[in-house]
């Protein structure tokens, strides 16, 4: 069975077997056929619960739509693939970590620019998580530790205006000479979630840029 979708992968897992050798062979085949190295970027739109309760879900979704329209050209410019919208998140794949980090930085600037002249209730701000690693790529989704880390950093750890970059993505971005001008110097942090320590670097827009 050729595995191209999440549904096909789940069905294929029925034949993964019970013994260690059969599982090892199955896993090796899957990773060989559809495993790649990639960067994952996950955005989270701040204030979902509060704004929905105050202004209604359609108001919030309208704000999310503006965010989506502002971010999609940035994703395309950095040759990313918007895998899916999940609630108020964008989940995006890039070939390399530097492209993902640069896209994340542009998204934060875009949020400031798009909010100019609008009332506070129409503002949108993002927290963004980025990580690089081995992932199983499908036509409709991707699975792997990099996906999990980027999601946790963007959705659960980061606050509005922040970009949290996992260790592998940060190392590669540094080696590629990513310019963090206009953002705070990368700050090394770690957070404990579910018994796992997630090391990362945090950056956010300089006050002068954020306040323009």
Secondary structure, 3 states (H helix, E strand, C coil): CCCCCHHHHHHHHHHCCCCHHHHHHHHHHHHHHHEEEEEEEEEEECCHHHHHHHHCHHHHHHHHHHHHHHHHHHHHHCCCEEEEEECCEEEEEECCHHHHHHHHHHHHHHHHHHHCCCCHHHCCCEEEEEEEEEEEECCCCEECHHHHHHHHHHHHHCCCCEEEEEHHHHHHHHHCCCCCCCECCCEEEEEEECCEEEEEEEEEECHHHHCC
